[in-house]
Amino acid sequence: MAISKRKAKLEKARRLARGSLLAFLRWCWWMPHPLVVGRHTRAICDRLTRASDEWRDGKSTFLLIAVPFRHGKSDIVSRAFPAWFLGRNADRQPDVIMSGYGISLVRGFSKRVKRIMEGPRYQMLFPGAHPARGSNKAEEWQVEGSAGTVVAQGFGGAVTGKGAHLLVIDDYCKNRAEAVSSIFRNKTWDAFRNDLMTRLNAPASIVIVCATPWHVDDLRGRIRKAMEEDPSFPRFEELNFPATKPGEWEYLFPERFSPEWYDAQRASLRKQAAALLDCEPIVEGGNRFATDRIVIHHDMKGWPKLREGRGWDLASSAKERDKDDPDWTWGIRAGVRTTHPGAGLVVRELWISSMTACRAEATERNELIRSTALADGPGVAQHIEAFGAYKDAYTQLRDLLRGVCTVRPSRLPGDKAAKLADLEPVFEAGNVHVYMPGCARFFDEWRSQFAAFPDGAHDDACDATAVIFHALAGTAGSTMLI
């Protein structure tokens, strides 16, 4: 009788493990320490179980999963799920691609999947579903008797000619140095769109992007933006599990980590805690310019009479126009008021009366500059970049505006931090004034670029502001400013 009960209990556990990823984790757990299950473990496993069911019904699933570090996301998504998916769907002979920031990372995932499938516990669930004989390479292998292929390649690796019913991208960024590099972020985005997303098989597929996010403009951030801008872009569902979520949980994984652990990590990470613990990165440059101290004016009452000019930052090169998130051409009209309170101090105030911007080819851009100069009138000089790739553009615009206004060249240093340094104390002192009726259309973007500098996706508005500020203040960074 007791033997029959044990057999019945074992059979029930086997049925559950075949049909539930969480039950599979418990059944095939491979580590020497016990499996610890948290709220995020249950939620992710439940959603992936449902994704597998939906895939069998011909429905695709796209998931963005964000979890703090050391919370077991890779055990679920990159080790257990591919093994379970291959066994549960062996009759469909699925293709799987696993990817991440480096080949050594995904090779490790692939090896673990193979070891799980070769284990006796797994074979009790899915008899015969094991790596094919001779499949010794972790980078590419097959399941015995299946036409499907398992491929493990880092970003930029060779996946041409391969397909994916299941695509798992785990940890697309290795460290902070990569996260803050726009070159690295661009390469990651290109690899995701052009190399990986083009591998999806018909009629349905599962795509999982799972990571601890590092940067607002990382792969997750760009996927979010693509969904906002293009209704045809795949609709990714987000599963976010911050370390702390007021109103729902004080600590995400108390079953494994103590409150002291979380508090110590937050104290150590400081700004990076927003990304690595709370899964919502903030731009690290957010405190360089005190954008909260900008003075907003809704009328001209108290507005000083100043000599104004307009500074232009051009996006004219093919590289700047043709990239996925092209730069802007910005024009900032402003005046600078300078006072000398004594003790060698110089106080400068920036009064911005108008903003305009466009993303356009040179012809349309030049027309915007000309129409803006006509509206400004002949008394407002147009200050235009005239160095490097912009020398020809400056010459064209100078000729185009002949007889309309004065055109002056701007030759600020190429280093953005250097050209913007003198504006930092002006923001800090609350000496940046904005006339909202003339700036409302572009104000939010302008302010966000200053808030994000130097790690934001764009800083064209910052450059245009620096052009006019330096032109009217007559400083190149050597004067004490408050």
DRENZA-980862 format. One record per residue: z, y, x of N, C-alpha, C in turn. Coordinates in steps of 0.05 Angstrom, whole numbers, plus 5000, padded with zeros to 4 digits. Layout:
N
ZYXZYXZYX ...
***
This chain:
482
500049765016500050005000500050255017 501850255038501950475056499350515071 498050285078495550305093493450425075 493350355050491450465031491750765028 494250845027494751135024493751285049 494351165072493451295097490351305098 489051095089486151095089485051305069 486351325046485551515026485951805037 488151845050488752105061486652185083 486051975100484052025121481352085109 480551935089477951985076477852255063 479952345052480052615040479752825061 481052785084480852985106478052985117 476752755118473952745128472052885109 472452845083470752985063471053285065 473553375068474053655071472753775096 472953625118471853715143468853735143 467553555128464653565125463753805109 465453895090464654105072465854375077 467754395095469254645101469454685130 468654925140468854985169471754985178 473555105162476355115170477454825172 476854655153477754385155476554245179 474054305185472754195209474254285234 475054545236476554635259479054475263 480454425241482954275243482353985251 480153875241479553595246478653555276 477053735286475853695313477053885334 479453995329480554195348480754065376 479654205395479254095422481254195443 482854395436484754505456487354355457 488754365480491354215481493554335464 493354595459495354725442494454715413 496354725394495654705365493754935357 492154875337490455085325492255275309 492055535314493555735299491655875281 492255885255490455995235491656255225 490056465225490856725214489056795190 489657035179488057115155485157145162 484557245186481757275194480457005199 481956815209480856545213479856425186 481556445166480856345140478456495128 478456755130476356915118473656855131 473556845158471056795172470056515166 471856325167471056045162469956015133 471356145114470356125086467656245083 467156475096464556605094462356445107 462956325130460956165144460355905128 462355795116461955555099459955635077 460455855064458755945042455956005053 455756125077453056175089451455925093 452855705101451455455104450455345077 452155375057451355285030448955445021 449055705025446855875016444255815031 444555755057442155685073440755445062 442355245054441155005043439755065016 440655275003439355354978437055554982 436455605008434155785014434756075015 437356145019438156425020439156495048 438156715059438956805085441656965084 443056955106445557105109445557255135 446357515134446557675158449457795159 450857735181453657805183454257965208 455858175205457058315228460058255227 461058125247463858055248465258195271 467358345265468858485286471758405286 472658305309475458205311476458295338 479058365341480158435367479958205387 480158275412479958075433482357875431 481857625440483757415442484757315415 483157365394483857275367482257035357 480856905376479556645369476856665356 475556895357472956925343470856735355 470756705381468756535393469256235387 471756155385472355885377471055815350 471256015332470155965305467155985305 466056215315463256285311461456145331 462256125356460356025377460955745386 463155625378463755355387463755165363 465455225343465755045320463455065301 462555305294460555325274457855205281 456755255305454155125311454354815311 456654705321456954415320457054315291 458654445275458854365247456254395232 454854615237452254675223450254465230 450154385256448154185264448753905251 451253835249451953585237451653585207 452653795195452553805165449653815155 447953945171445153985162443253815179 444153595189442453425206439853345191 440053315165437653235150435453445150 436253695155434353925156433353975184 434453845204433653875232433454165241 435654315239435454605244435254675274 434054915278433955035305436255235307 437455245331439655425336439155585361 439655845360439656015385442356145387 443556125411446056255417445556455439 446556705436446056905455448557085459 448557245480450757425486450057585511 452057715523451457905545450457765570 451057505574450257385599449857085595 448256965612447556685610450056505615 451856595633454256425637455956405613 456156625598457756625573456656425553 454056445547452856285526452455995535 452155955561452055685572454655535566 456855685570459455575564459755495534 458855675517458855605488457255345483 454955335494453155105490454454845499 455654855523456954615533459254525515 460754715504462954635486461854515460 459654625449458454505425457654215431 456454165454455653895461458053705463 460153805475462553635479463853565452 463853775434464953725407463353505393 460753525395458953335381459153055393 459753035418459952775431462652645426 464552795415467252685412467452485389 469452295391469752095370470452215342 472052425342472752555317470352655302 468552785317466152895306464352665295 464152455310462452225302463452085277 466052115272467152005247466152165223 465552415228464552595206461452565203 460152585226457152595226456052385245 456152135237455251915255452351955263 451851925289449151945299448252225306 449752435298448952705304450252785331 448852735352449852785379447552885397 448053015419445953105437444152865445 441552915445439652705451439952615480 439252365485439352265513437552425530 438552495554436952655572437252955568 438753035547439253325542441553415560 441053445585443153505604443553805609 441553955601441654245606443054385583 444854565590446254725570444454935557 442355025573440655245563438755155541 438154895539436454795518436754495515 437254415490437654135485437054075456 436953815449436253725422438453535412 438553515386440253315373438553055370 439852835375438452575373437052545346 434452475348432952435324432052685309 432552915321431953175308429653315322 428053445307425953615318426953885326 429353955316430554215322431454235351 431654485360432454545388434854735388 436654685407438854875411438355025437 438155285435437555455458439855645464 440755665488442855845496441756035518 441456285511440256485530441756745527 442256885549443357155548441257345539 442057595533440257795525438057835546 435557835537433357855555432357595565 433757375558432957105568430457005553 429356785562426856685552427356535526 426656665503426756535477423956525464 421956615479419256615468418456325461 417356295437416556035427418755865414 421255975415423455835403423955955375 425255785358425855875331428755855325 429655985303432455985297432855975266 434055755257435255755230437955885231 439255855254441855975260441656135286 442256385284442356565308445156675310 446456615332449256705337449156885362 450057135358450257325380453257395383 454357315405457257345409457757515434 459257735431459857905453457358005468 456058205456453658315467454258525489 456758585494457558775514459858665530 459658675557461658545574463958725580 463558985584465759155593465059455587 466859625593466559905587464260035601 463759955626461560065641458860025627 458559785616456159735601456059885575 458459905562458560035536457760335537 458560475558457960755560455160815571 453760605579451060635591448960635568 447660865564445560875544443260685551 442760655577440560475586441260185577 443760105582444559835574444359805543 445360005529445259985499442459975489 440660125501437860115493436659835498 437259725521436259455528437359245508 439859275501441059085482439659105455 439259345446437959385420435059285421 433659335442430859235445430858925445 432758805459432858515460433458395433 435258525418436058435392433658445373 432358675372430158705353427658555360 426858575386424258475394424358185403 426558095415426657825425427957625406 430257715394431857525378431157525348 430957765336430457765307427657675301 425857665320423157565315423057265316 425257135323425356835325426256705299 426856855279428056735255425956555240 426856325232425156135218425056185188 422956105175422756115146423655835135 424555825111424656045092427256205092 429256095107431856235107433056195134 434956375141436356365166439056495164 440756435183443456555185443556705211 444256965210444557135234447457235235 448757175257451557255260451757425286 452657675283453257845306456257875306 457557755326460457745327461357865353 463158065352463958205376466458375372 467758435393469658655393468058905401 467759085382465959315388467159495410 465359615426466259785448465460075444 463260135429462160395429460860455402 460960705394459760775367456760725366 455460725390452560695390451860415402 453660225399453059955409451259805389 450959555392449159405375450059415346 452659395341453559415313452959685302 453459895318452960165308450060215302 448260095318445460135313444459975289 445659745285444959595261445859745236 448259865237449160025214447260255209 446360385230444560615227441860525217 440860305227438260205217438360135188 440560035178440859975150440860225133 442060445143442060695129439260825128 437760795149435260935151432860775140 433060515140430760355132431660145111 430860185086431659995065430559715070 428459685087427359425092428859265114 430559405128432059275149434059075137 434358835149436258635137438958755131 439958675108442558775098444858605110 446058715131448258575144450858625128 452258415123454958435110457058445132 458958625129460958675150463558535143 464658395163467358285162468958405184 470558605178472058745199475058675196 476258615219479058535220480558695241 481258945235482759105255485558995259 486659055283489358955289491359055269 491059295259492859405239491159515216 491959455192490559565169492559655148 493259915148495360015130494759935101 496859845088496559755060495959465057 494959335079494259055077495758885098 495758975123497358825142498159015165 500558965175501659125197500559025223 500358755225499258625249497458395239 495058385250493058195240493857905244 494957835267495257555275498157505284 500157555267502957515275503557225281 501857035270502256755276501956695305 500556865320500056815348501157025366 500957285358501857505375504157655362 506057725379508457875369507758165365 509358315349508958605347509058735375 510758635392510958755419508358725435 506958505431504458465444502458675435 502258715408500358905398501059185407 503659255407504459525415503959575444 504359365461503859395489500859425495 499259275481496359305484495359575476 496459675454495559945445496360155465 498760135476499660335495498060315521 497160075529495560045553492760145549 491560085526488760145521488360445515 490360565503490160855495487660895478 485761065486483461125469481860875462 481660685481480060455476481260265455 483760315447485060155426483460185400 482360415395480760445370478460245369 477260185392475059995393476059715395 477759655415478359385422480459255404 482159425391484059315373483359375344 482559615338482059695310479159665301 477359585320474559515314472959755303 473859995308472260235301472360425324 470560395343470660565367470260855360 471561025376471061315374469761405400 468461625399467061725422469061845442 469061745466471061825485470962115492 468562235489468362515495469462695473 470662585453471462735430473462945435 474862955458476763175463475763365484 473263345492472263535512471763805500 470763815476470464065462472164065437 473764265434475664285411474064375387 472564195375470964265352472564335327 475164255327476864325305477664615305 477064755327477865035329475465225325 473265115316470965295310471665465286 470965725288471565915266469065935249 469465875223467165885204467266145189 464866275187464666525172462666485149 463366565125461566545102460166805095 460967015109459567275106459767415133 458567655134458467805159460767995163 462767985146465168155148466568085174 466868285192468168245217466268145239 463768095232461868005252461068225271 461368195297460868415315457868475319 457168715326454468785332453968715361 452268515365451768415392448868385397 448068395422445368335430445068025428 443267945410442967655406440367555419 440367305425438067165434438066885423 435966735428435866465418435166275442 436866065445436365875466435065625455 433165515469431665275460432065045480 432664815469432464565484430164405472 428264335490425864205481425963905484 424763765464424263485467421163455467 420063465491417163475492415863255507 417363105523416062895538415562645520 413662485528412962255512415362065510 416862045531419261865531421261955510 421662215508423662315489422662295460 420062315455418962305428418662015418 418061835437417161565428419461365426 421861435436424061245434424961205405 426460995400427260925373428861145359 430561275373432161495362431461745377 429161875372428162085389429962325390 429762475412431262715415430162935397 431863145394431263375377430363605395 428763785383428464055394430364235378 431964375392433964545379433664835387 434065015368434165305374436665425363 438265545381440865665373440765965378 441066125357441166415359444166495360 444766665380447566735383447866995400 450267105399450967315417453567245431 454067375454456567325469458067585473 460567585465462267825469464167765492 464167945511465767915535467868135537 470368055543472568255547473968185573 475368385584476868355609479768435604 481468245597484268315591485968385615 484868355639486368415663486968165679 488168205702488967995721486567825728 484167945728481867795736480767605716 481867605692480967425671478567535656 476867365647474567435631474667255606 474567385582474667245557471867265544 470767045537468067045524468266915497 466867045478466666935451463766875445 463266655433460566575425460266605395 458366765386457966825358455166715350 455066495336452566355329451766435301 449466555298448566645272446466475259 445066305275442966145263442465895280 441765675267440965425280438465315267 436765195283434465055273433864815291 432564615280431964375296429764215284 428464055300426363875289425963635308 424863425297423863195313420863195308 419363275328416463315322414863305348 412263255345410363275367410163565376 408963605399408863875411407664085393 405564015379404164215362406064315340 407364125326409164205304411664345316 412564245338414864375351414264665358 411864705370411164985378410865165354 409965055332409665215307412465295297 414365115299417065185291418165405308 417765385334418765595352417465865346 414865855341413466115335414466235309 414666065288415566175262418366275263 420066135279422866225283422966495298 421266515319421166765334420266995316 418266955299417367165281419567245262 421167045252423367115234425567255248 426067185274428167325289427467615295 424867665299423967935305423767985335 422368195342421868255370424268315387 426468385374428968455388430568215398 429767975389431267735397429567575417 430467575442429067435462429367135459 427166985464427266695463427466575491 429666435495430266325522429566025521 427665945538426465675537426665545564 427365285563427565135588424965155604 425165185630422765215647423165075673 423964825672424364675697423364385693 422764255714421963975713419663925694 420063745675417963665656417263885636 418964095635418664305615417064555625 416164555650414764785661412264845645 410764635640408264675625408764765596 410864645584411564715556412365015555 413965105575414765375576412365565578 410465495595408065665599406465675573 406165455559404765455533406165635513 408765605511410265765491410266055498 410466125524410366405532407766525523 405466385526402966485517402766495487 403966295474403866295445405466525432 407566605446409266815435408667095446 406467115461405767375472405167565449 406467805450406168005429408067965406 409567735406411467685384414267765393 415067685417417767735427417767695457 420067755468420467705497421167405500 419967285520420467005527421666995555 423866865557425266855583425666555591 425266495617425666215626428666155630 429365905624432065815629431865595650 433465625672433365425693436165345700 437565245680440365155685440264895701 442464825714442564575730442064335711 440864125722440163895706442563735696 444863745711447163595704448363715678 448563545657449463655631452363735632 454063575645456863645646457263915660 455663975681455864225695455064465678 452764435664451764655648453564715624 455064515615456764555591459664615598 460364605624463164635631464364905622 462765125625463765385618464265425588 463165245572463565265543466165125534 467164955550469664815543471965005537 472665195555474865375549474265565526 471765615520471065785497471765645471 471065385470471865225446474865205445 476165145468478965105468480565345459 479565585465480865835457480265915428 478665755414477965825387476066065386 474466095406472666325408469766265402 469266045387466565975378466466035348 464766225341464466315313461766235302 461666135277459166045265458866175238 456466305234455766425209454466205192 455966105172455065865158452465895142 451966125129449466155114446966115132 447166175157444866145175444865875190 447065715187447365475203447865225186 448265255160449265035144447564775146 444964805147443264565146443664385170 444164505193444364355218447164345230 449064465216451764505228453164235234 453064045215454463795219453463645243 450763635246449663505269450363645295 450263915295450964065318453864015327 455664025307458463985313458963695323 457663505310458063225318457063175347 454963305355454063265383456063375403 457363605396459463705414461863525413 462563425390464863245388464462985403 461962895405461362645418460762665448 460262905457459462945485461562835504 460962685525458262635536457062365527 458462215510457661945504456161905478 455462125464454062105439451162035444 449761965422446961885423445262125431 446062365424444462605429446262825439 445063005455446563245463444663485465 442363465450440363685451441563945440 443163925419444464165408446264295428 447664135443449464235464447864385485 445664265493443964395514442864665505 441964675480440864935469442965145468 445465065461447665255460448365355488 448265165508448765245535446665435546 444165395538441965575546442565865538 443265905513443666185504446266295514 448366125516450866225525450666325554 449466165571449166255599447366495602 445266505585443366725587444766995580 446566985560447867235552450467285566 451767075575454367115589453867175618 451567095629450967155657452767005676 453466755669455166595687453866335692 454366225715453365955722455665775729 457965845719460265655723462265745743 462065995755463866065776465966265766 465766355741467666555731469866425716 472366535719474566425704474266515675 474266315657473966375628476366275613 477066425592479066325573478166385545 
***
